[in-house]
Amino acid sequence: MSSVDFILNIVGLLLWFNWRGARFDPFNRGMPATLTGTLRRAEPLRLKQWFLPIILIALLAIRALFYAQLGPAVAWTPALDLGAVSLSFRSDRQNLMFLFSGLSFLRTLAIFYFWLIFLVVINRNADALDPLLRLIRLHLGFVGSWPWLVQLLILPFIAAVGWAALSPLLAQTGIISPVRDYGRLAMQGLVIGGGLFFSLKYVIPLLLLLYLIASYVYFGKNALWDFVNLSARSCLAPASRLPLQIGKVDLAPLLAIVVVFLLLHALPNYVQAILERHDRTIWPQ
């Protein structure tokens, strides 16, 4: 069931980006310059822009009903992983399944947008004519032109504010314990917002692995591979002066993957295990 939820989140993400990307389509924005340009095309008409968010909302609602029906039968307890804490939802309560469905998609959307911001930040000095970089900046809107530090902090800040706003509802439904101390609530939001940085343990190694493969296998001239190479070189820039080249073998991508794994995965898990061993937690109680 968790795999189904993940797949449906990806489907929802595609619907979201198709809706957002429709406004960037030159065929949607272009004005006909000739009489023949006003004629309708022979191929099927595209879905109207407003129809895509309706499909997305319907998807989230239908899957919530599906979870409420099938979840209790298979003894499935949906969990929303927020890094330092995992929220459990009772699948036998339909209202909680609607809440879980919406929050699960919002979490996926926040992580993916944070990845887009990260790609824009590391390539901030790159050629602005790169097609994929331009597309990402278009999706980010006015955020794409902000100072890089503000870009990196805006989504963690929104996540922290969102947690503070949702806490009363989560407490009312019994998902979390009530938090009456505003300082503790702010610390919880800070922990959840900071968790977005640890999600980079997925995207950075993927970029470096693809870059390593492309270093030995020629895939031809392609905008996607050009962007992967550009982003990977930006990630490797801090290690550019280290002697990591042995003949024709560049060890920098492998070393960077190991460092990212240690800093963003192994180290946090080790610290959490130590705290649990001493009956402590990084989650403000």
C-alpha positions as a LaTeX table, in Angstrom:
\begin{tabular}{lrrr}
\hline
Residue & $x$ (\AA) & $y$ (\AA) & $z$ (\AA) \\
\hline
Met1 & 0.00 & 0.00 & 0.00 \\
Ser2 & 2.86 & 2.36 & 0.72 \\
Ser3 & 4.20 & 1.68 & $-2.78$ \\
Val4 & 0.77 & 2.50 & $-4.23$ \\
Asp5 & 0.75 & 5.76 & $-2.30$ \\
Phe6 & 4.21 & 6.63 & $-3.64$ \\
Ile7 & 3.20 & 5.89 & $-7.25$ \\
Leu8 & 0.01 & 7.96 & $-6.94$ \\
Asn9 & 2.05 & 10.84 & $-5.51$ \\
Ile10 & 4.27 & 10.71 & $-8.61$ \\
Val11 & 1.15 & 10.71 & $-10.81$ \\
Gly12 & $-0.16$ & 13.73 & $-8.89$ \\
Leu13 & 3.20 & 15.42 & $-9.28$ \\
Leu14 & 3.05 & 14.95 & $-13.06$ \\
Leu15 & $-0.46$ & 16.41 & $-13.15$ \\
Trp16 & 0.72 & 19.41 & $-11.12$ \\
Phe17 & 3.69 & 20.11 & $-13.38$ \\
Asn18 & 1.64 & 19.66 & $-16.54$ \\
Trp19 & $-0.79$ & 22.23 & $-15.18$ \\
Arg20 & 2.01 & 24.61 & $-14.18$ \\
Gly21 & 3.85 & 24.02 & $-17.45$ \\
Ala22 & 0.81 & 24.73 & $-19.64$ \\
Arg23 & 1.29 & 28.47 & $-19.20$ \\
Phe24 & 4.84 & 28.19 & $-20.56$ \\
Asp25 & 3.73 & 26.40 & $-23.75$ \\
Pro26 & 4.31 & 28.81 & $-26.67$ \\
Phe27 & 1.36 & 27.27 & $-28.53$ \\
Asn28 & $-0.94$ & 28.24 & $-25.68$ \\
Arg29 & 0.41 & 31.76 & $-25.45$ \\
Gly30 & 1.00 & 32.50 & $-29.12$ \\
Met31 & $-1.46$ & 34.65 & $-31.03$ \\
Pro32 & $-2.33$ & 33.59 & $-34.60$ \\
Ala33 & $-0.59$ & 35.77 & $-37.16$ \\
Thr34 & $-2.53$ & 34.53 & $-40.19$ \\
Leu35 & $-6.02$ & 33.38 & $-41.07$ \\
Thr36 & $-4.89$ & 29.77 & $-41.25$ \\
Gly37 & $-3.41$ & 30.17 & $-37.79$ \\
Thr38 & $-6.91$ & 30.61 & $-36.40$ \\
Leu39 & $-8.06$ & 27.24 & $-37.73$ \\
Arg40 & $-8.32$ & 24.38 & $-35.28$ \\
Arg41 & $-5.76$ & 21.61 & $-35.45$ \\
Ala42 & $-6.66$ & 18.19 & $-36.74$ \\
Glu43 & $-5.16$ & 16.38 & $-33.69$ \\
Pro44 & $-7.21$ & 16.03 & $-30.46$ \\
Leu45 & $-7.43$ & 19.21 & $-28.40$ \\
Arg46 & $-5.35$ & 19.39 & $-25.26$ \\
Leu47 & $-7.02$ & 19.33 & $-21.91$ \\
Lys48 & $-7.96$ & 22.79 & $-20.80$ \\
Gln49 & $-5.60$ & 24.19 & $-18.22$ \\
Trp50 & $-8.21$ & 24.34 & $-15.48$ \\
Phe51 & $-9.08$ & 20.66 & $-15.94$ \\
Leu52 & $-5.73$ & 19.35 & $-14.64$ \\
Pro53 & $-6.06$ & 20.59 & $-11.02$ \\
Ile54 & $-9.56$ & 19.13 & $-10.93$ \\
Ile55 & $-8.14$ & 15.75 & $-11.95$ \\
Leu56 & $-5.47$ & 16.10 & $-9.27$ \\
Ile57 & $-8.02$ & 16.88 & $-6.55$ \\
Ala58 & $-10.17$ & 13.96 & $-7.73$ \\
Leu59 & $-7.14$ & 11.66 & $-7.59$ \\
Leu60 & $-6.36$ & 12.64 & $-3.99$ \\
Ala61 & $-10.01$ & 12.23 & $-2.96$ \\
Ile62 & $-10.53$ & 8.87 & $-4.70$ \\
Arg63 & $-7.37$ & 7.38 & $-3.29$ \\
Ala64 & $-8.43$ & 8.49 & 0.22 \\
Leu65 & $-11.66$ & 6.54 & $-0.23$ \\
Phe66 & $-9.65$ & 3.60 & $-1.54$ \\
Tyr67 & $-7.35$ & 3.69 & 1.48 \\
Ala68 & $-10.32$ & 3.84 & 3.86 \\
Gln69 & $-11.87$ & 0.76 & 2.24 \\
Leu70 & $-8.79$ & $-1.39$ & 1.73 \\
Gly71 & $-6.50$ & $-0.20$ & 4.53 \\
Pro72 & $-8.31$ & $-1.90$ & 7.45 \\
Ala73 & $-8.68$ & $-5.12$ & 5.43 \\
Val74 & $-4.91$ & $-5.47$ & 4.98 \\
Ala75 & $-4.07$ & $-4.01$ & 8.41 \\
Trp76 & $-2.26$ & $-1.05$ & 6.84 \\
Thr77 & $-1.36$ & 1.93 & 8.99 \\
Pro78 & $-0.39$ & 4.87 & 6.76 \\
Ala79 & 2.65 & 6.76 & 8.01 \\
Leu80 & 3.83 & 10.21 & 6.99 \\
Asp81 & 7.62 & 10.34 & 7.29 \\
Leu82 & 8.74 & 13.85 & 8.24 \\
Gly83 & 12.33 & 12.94 & 9.00 \\
Ala84 & 12.67 & 13.27 & 12.75 \\
Val85 & 9.11 & 12.06 & 13.34 \\
Ser86 & 6.68 & 9.77 & 11.56 \\
Leu87 & 2.95 & 10.47 & 11.88 \\
Ser88 & 0.63 & 7.46 & 11.89 \\
Phe89 & $-2.94$ & 7.64 & 10.60 \\
Arg90 & $-5.74$ & 5.19 & 11.33 \\
Ser91 & $-6.95$ & 3.78 & 8.02 \\
Asp92 & $-10.37$ & 2.90 & 9.46 \\
Arg93 & $-11.25$ & 6.59 & 9.80 \\
Gln94 & $-12.20$ & 8.14 & 6.47 \\
Asn95 & $-11.55$ & 11.74 & 7.54 \\
Leu96 & $-7.98$ & 10.80 & 8.49 \\
Met97 & $-7.48$ & 9.15 & 5.10 \\
Phe98 & $-8.46$ & 12.40 & 3.36 \\
Leu99 & $-6.01$ & 14.26 & 5.60 \\
Phe100 & $-3.25$ & 11.73 & 4.96 \\
Ser101 & $-3.83$ & 11.78 & 1.20 \\
Gly102 & $-3.48$ & 15.55 & 1.04 \\
Leu103 & $-0.48$ & 15.76 & 3.38 \\
Ser104 & 1.30 & 12.91 & 1.62 \\
Phe105 & 1.06 & 14.73 & $-1.70$ \\
Leu106 & 2.08 & 18.07 & $-0.17$ \\
Arg107 & 5.16 & 16.43 & 1.32 \\
Thr108 & 6.12 & 15.01 & $-2.09$ \\
Leu109 & 5.52 & 18.40 & $-3.73$ \\
Ala110 & 7.62 & 20.23 & $-1.12$ \\
Ile111 & 10.55 & 17.82 & $-1.49$ \\
Phe112 & 10.50 & 18.01 & $-5.28$ \\
Tyr113 & 10.34 & 21.81 & $-5.31$ \\
Phe114 & 13.22 & 21.89 & $-2.83$ \\
Trp115 & 15.21 & 19.75 & $-5.27$ \\
Leu116 & 14.39 & 22.19 & $-8.07$ \\
Ile117 & 15.54 & 25.09 & $-5.90$ \\
Phe118 & 18.75 & 23.22 & $-5.10$ \\
Leu119 & 19.45 & 22.70 & $-8.82$ \\
Val120 & 18.89 & 26.40 & $-9.49$ \\
Val121 & 21.15 & 27.41 & $-6.59$ \\
Ile122 & 24.11 & 25.21 & $-7.54$ \\
Asn123 & 23.81 & 26.35 & $-11.18$ \\
Arg124 & 23.26 & 30.01 & $-10.39$ \\
Asn125 & 26.47 & 30.98 & $-12.23$ \\
Ala126 & 25.76 & 28.76 & $-15.23$ \\
Asp127 & 24.62 & 29.83 & $-18.68$ \\
Ala128 & 21.07 & 31.17 & $-18.36$ \\
Leu129 & 20.29 & 29.82 & $-21.84$ \\
Asp130 & 20.38 & 26.18 & $-20.69$ \\
Pro131 & 16.88 & 24.94 & $-21.63$ \\
Leu132 & 16.26 & 22.75 & $-18.58$ \\
Leu133 & 17.58 & 25.39 & $-16.20$ \\
Arg134 & 15.27 & 27.96 & $-17.80$ \\
Leu135 & 12.33 & 25.55 & $-17.48$ \\
Ile136 & 13.03 & 24.98 & $-13.78$ \\
Arg137 & 13.23 & 28.72 & $-13.17$ \\
Leu138 & 9.91 & 29.18 & $-14.96$ \\
His139 & 8.31 & 26.59 & $-12.68$ \\
Leu140 & 9.74 & 28.33 & $-9.61$ \\
Gly141 & 8.31 & 31.68 & $-10.77$ \\
Phe142 & 9.56 & 34.76 & $-8.96$ \\
Val143 & 11.38 & 32.54 & $-6.41$ \\
Gly144 & 13.80 & 31.60 & $-9.19$ \\
Ser145 & 15.28 & 35.11 & $-9.19$ \\
Trp146 & 15.68 & 35.50 & $-5.41$ \\
Pro147 & 19.10 & 35.44 & $-3.64$ \\
Trp148 & 20.32 & 31.85 & $-3.30$ \\
Leu149 & 20.25 & 31.79 & 0.52 \\
Val150 & 16.63 & 32.96 & 0.58 \\
Gln151 & 15.77 & 30.34 & $-2.04$ \\
Leu152 & 17.23 & 27.56 & 0.13 \\
Leu153 & 15.43 & 28.74 & 3.27 \\
Ile154 & 12.01 & 29.61 & 1.88 \\
Leu155 & 10.62 & 26.06 & 1.73 \\
Pro156 & 11.94 & 25.02 & 5.18 \\
Phe157 & 10.32 & 28.19 & 6.53 \\
Ile158 & 7.01 & 27.37 & 4.81 \\
Ala159 & 7.21 & 23.81 & 6.18 \\
Ala160 & 7.76 & 25.16 & 9.71 \\
Val161 & 4.81 & 27.57 & 9.40 \\
Gly162 & 2.68 & 24.79 & 7.92 \\
Trp163 & 3.48 & 22.54 & 10.86 \\
Ala164 & 2.48 & 25.25 & 13.33 \\
Ala165 & $-0.79$ & 25.80 & 11.45 \\
Leu166 & $-1.64$ & 22.08 & 11.22 \\
Ser167 & $-0.64$ & 21.11 & 14.77 \\
Pro168 & $-4.04$ & 21.96 & 16.33 \\
Leu169 & $-5.83$ & 19.84 & 13.73 \\
Leu170 & $-3.37$ & 16.95 & 14.14 \\
Ala171 & $-3.78$ & 17.15 & 17.91 \\
Gln172 & $-7.57$ & 17.26 & 17.66 \\
Thr173 & $-7.60$ & 14.09 & 15.55 \\
Gly174 & $-5.28$ & 12.30 & 17.98 \\
Ile175 & $-2.33$ & 12.00 & 15.61 \\
Ile176 & 0.00 & 14.01 & 17.85 \\
Ser177 & $-0.08$ & 15.19 & 21.44 \\
Pro178 & $-1.22$ & 18.79 & 21.99 \\
Val179 & 1.61 & 21.32 & 22.06 \\
Arg180 & 0.88 & 24.34 & 24.25 \\
Asp181 & 4.41 & 25.74 & 24.34 \\
Tyr182 & 4.98 & 28.01 & 21.32 \\
Gly183 & 8.74 & 27.67 & 21.69 \\
Arg184 & 8.50 & 23.89 & 21.44 \\
Leu185 & 6.15 & 24.21 & 18.47 \\
Ala186 & 8.68 & 26.47 & 16.74 \\
Met187 & 11.47 & 23.95 & 17.40 \\
Gln188 & 9.36 & 21.15 & 15.93 \\
Gly189 & 8.75 & 23.24 & 12.83 \\
Leu190 & 12.48 & 23.96 & 12.59 \\
Val191 & 13.28 & 20.24 & 12.74 \\
Ile192 & 10.72 & 19.40 & 10.05 \\
Gly193 & 11.84 & 22.25 & 7.79 \\
Gly194 & 15.49 & 21.28 & 8.22 \\
Gly195 & 14.62 & 17.75 & 7.19 \\
Leu196 & 14.25 & 18.96 & 3.61 \\
Phe197 & 18.04 & 19.35 & 3.41 \\
Phe198 & 18.49 & 15.67 & 4.26 \\
Ser199 & 16.28 & 14.73 & 1.29 \\
Leu200 & 19.21 & 15.80 & $-0.92$ \\
Lys201 & 20.77 & 12.41 & $-0.13$ \\
Tyr202 & 18.65 & 11.09 & $-3.00$ \\
Val203 & 19.14 & 13.70 & $-5.71$ \\
Ile204 & 22.88 & 14.45 & $-5.32$ \\
Pro205 & 24.09 & 10.81 & $-5.57$ \\
Leu206 & 21.76 & 10.28 & $-8.53$ \\
Leu207 & 23.27 & 13.25 & $-10.36$ \\
Leu208 & 26.81 & 12.08 & $-9.61$ \\
Leu209 & 26.06 & 8.51 & $-10.64$ \\
Leu210 & 24.57 & 9.63 & $-13.96$ \\
Tyr211 & 27.56 & 11.94 & $-14.46$ \\
Leu212 & 29.94 & 9.04 & $-13.79$ \\
Ile213 & 28.12 & 6.83 & $-16.31$ \\
Ala214 & 28.09 & 9.59 & $-18.92$ \\
Ser215 & 31.85 & 10.00 & $-18.45$ \\
Tyr216 & 32.42 & 6.55 & $-19.95$ \\
Val217 & 29.36 & 6.08 & $-22.16$ \\
Tyr218 & 28.53 & 8.58 & $-24.88$ \\
Phe219 & 24.79 & 9.20 & $-25.11$ \\
Gly220 & 24.97 & 11.86 & $-27.82$ \\
Lys221 & 24.08 & 15.51 & $-27.64$ \\
Asn222 & 21.09 & 15.85 & $-25.36$ \\
Ala223 & 19.78 & 18.69 & $-23.20$ \\
Leu224 & 19.09 & 16.33 & $-20.29$ \\
Trp225 & 22.62 & 14.93 & $-20.20$ \\
Asp226 & 24.08 & 18.41 & $-20.62$ \\
Phe227 & 22.12 & 19.54 & $-17.57$ \\
Val228 & 23.16 & 16.46 & $-15.57$ \\
Asn229 & 26.81 & 17.12 & $-16.38$ \\
Leu230 & 26.43 & 20.81 & $-15.52$ \\
Ser231 & 24.78 & 20.07 & $-12.17$ \\
Ala232 & 27.21 & 17.30 & $-11.24$ \\
Arg233 & 30.22 & 19.50 & $-11.98$ \\
Ser234 & 28.68 & 22.18 & $-9.76$ \\
Cys235 & 28.33 & 19.63 & $-6.93$ \\
Leu236 & 31.95 & 18.56 & $-7.43$ \\
Ala237 & 33.30 & 22.12 & $-7.51$ \\
Pro238 & 34.46 & 22.08 & $-3.82$ \\
Ala239 & 36.66 & 19.05 & $-4.61$ \\
Ser240 & 38.01 & 20.37 & $-7.90$ \\
Arg241 & 41.47 & 21.11 & $-6.46$ \\
Leu242 & 41.93 & 17.71 & $-4.83$ \\
Pro243 & 44.16 & 15.17 & $-6.63$ \\
Leu244 & 41.41 & 12.66 & $-7.34$ \\
Gln245 & 42.32 & 11.86 & $-10.94$ \\
Ile246 & 44.17 & 8.56 & $-11.45$ \\
Gly247 & 44.99 & 8.23 & $-15.12$ \\
Lys248 & 41.69 & 8.46 & $-16.93$ \\
Val249 & 39.70 & 7.50 & $-13.83$ \\
Asp250 & 38.07 & 10.36 & $-11.90$ \\
Leu251 & 37.41 & 9.35 & $-8.31$ \\
Ala252 & 35.70 & 12.63 & $-7.38$ \\
Pro253 & 32.10 & 11.46 & $-8.11$ \\
Leu254 & 32.55 & 8.26 & $-6.06$ \\
Leu255 & 34.12 & 10.15 & $-3.18$ \\
Ala256 & 31.35 & 12.75 & $-3.27$ \\
Ile257 & 28.67 & 10.02 & $-3.20$ \\
Val258 & 30.31 & 8.49 & $-0.12$ \\
Val259 & 30.55 & 11.89 & 1.61 \\
Val260 & 26.90 & 12.70 & 0.87 \\
Phe261 & 25.83 & 9.28 & 2.17 \\
Leu262 & 27.82 & 9.75 & 5.38 \\
Leu263 & 26.68 & 13.33 & 6.06 \\
Leu264 & 23.03 & 13.11 & 5.04 \\
His265 & 22.18 & 9.50 & 5.89 \\
Ala266 & 24.62 & 7.58 & 8.05 \\
Leu267 & 25.51 & 10.39 & 10.47 \\
Pro268 & 21.90 & 11.47 & 11.24 \\
Asn269 & 20.89 & 7.82 & 11.77 \\
Tyr270 & 23.90 & 7.26 & 14.03 \\
Val271 & 23.10 & 10.35 & 16.12 \\
Gln272 & 19.46 & 9.30 & 16.38 \\
Ala273 & 20.46 & 5.78 & 17.48 \\
Ile274 & 22.75 & 7.21 & 20.18 \\
Leu275 & 19.99 & 9.49 & 21.46 \\
Glu276 & 17.47 & 6.64 & 21.54 \\
Arg277 & 19.99 & 4.51 & 23.45 \\
His278 & 20.02 & 7.20 & 26.15 \\
Asp279 & 16.21 & 7.63 & 26.04 \\
Arg280 & 16.46 & 10.97 & 24.24 \\
Thr281 & 15.19 & 12.23 & 20.94 \\
Ile282 & 15.87 & 15.10 & 18.54 \\
Trp283 & 12.11 & 15.65 & 18.32 \\
Pro284 & 11.02 & 18.32 & 20.86 \\
Gln285 & 8.40 & 16.66 & 23.09 \\
\hline
\end{tabular}
